[in-house]
Amino acid sequence: MARELETVLLRSFVAAVREGSISRAATALGHTQPGLSQQLRKLESVVGRPLLHRSSAGVSPTRAGEELLPYAERILSLSAQALAETGRALTGHCGVGLLEDLAASQLPQALADLARLHPGATLEVLSCSNAAMREAYDAGRVQLVLDAVPDIPGPPRWTVRAPLVWAIGPGVDVAADPLPVVLFSNPCSWRTSVLDALERADRRWRVAFESNSLVGVLAAVRAGLGVAALMPANLEPVMICRDPDALPVLPDVEFGLARHPRAEGDPLIDAVESALRRIVGAHAVAG
């Protein structure tokens, strides 16, 4: 019999990872804790590998769980989009401006999935400098811009806070004094707050490498040049910091979505905005 990934099982798994607790996930989904635990065991049986580390402190994903998580989120997102949009053909053009860190996440894939559902629609995703994004926004090439709140070209329609996590290069000693840090070049909306977190923890640091691109920062971390602050979606498994107390807690990042005033009432842009909010909201910080 062919193995299948049921959406109800994937939803239970994603909720458990995001909540960090089976009991909290059960409450969020309206299930009983034993019922949710049974669903998680069934999913692990289908996958054939343990997906969660269980302890008195809660749950965290295993290596297999980390690998499954982005696929689970994409499947759930596509399922929700299909249910919402089936039977409603969307046409036209929608340009979306994304911060590079978001453009490297599952957001572009979610938009591609939406475009596949509506072959009469054209979606364009741009990732460029703040000045170039402002120019594209003012010219009407992009109707939606999702970026750090200080960098969006208009007032935010909605905002979410998302966490940053430490990425550790191979062979990097996190107890080093000073700590080698890989940074995004200025201007970077969270560079200063990351360095402030190190200062508050009385950690001396030195800039080992800096780049204006995510590709450059990831390459430097892979090369073992230091530690960097990244969004969880861009963290590779080998970069995970296994000791939560080794480095100071990083601040959250506040993202906002700006929508061009001339784009109001467009059904395609409404659907794209809903997809963006759903995916970004899945990674938001409860507050």
Protein Blocks (a to p, Z undefined) as FASTA:
>chain_A
ZZdddfklmmmmmmmmmnopaklmmmmnopafklmmmmmmmmmmmnopafbdcdfkbccd
dfklmmmmmmmmmmmmmmmmmmmmgopacedjddddddfklmmmmmlmmmmmmmmmmmmb
ccddddddfklmmmmmmnomambdcddfklpcbdcfbdcdddddddddehiafkbccddd
dddddddfklmmmmmmmmmnopacddfbdcfbfklmmmmmmnopaccdddfklpcfklpc
fblklpccdddddddddddfklgoiaklmmmmmmmmmmmmmmpccZZ
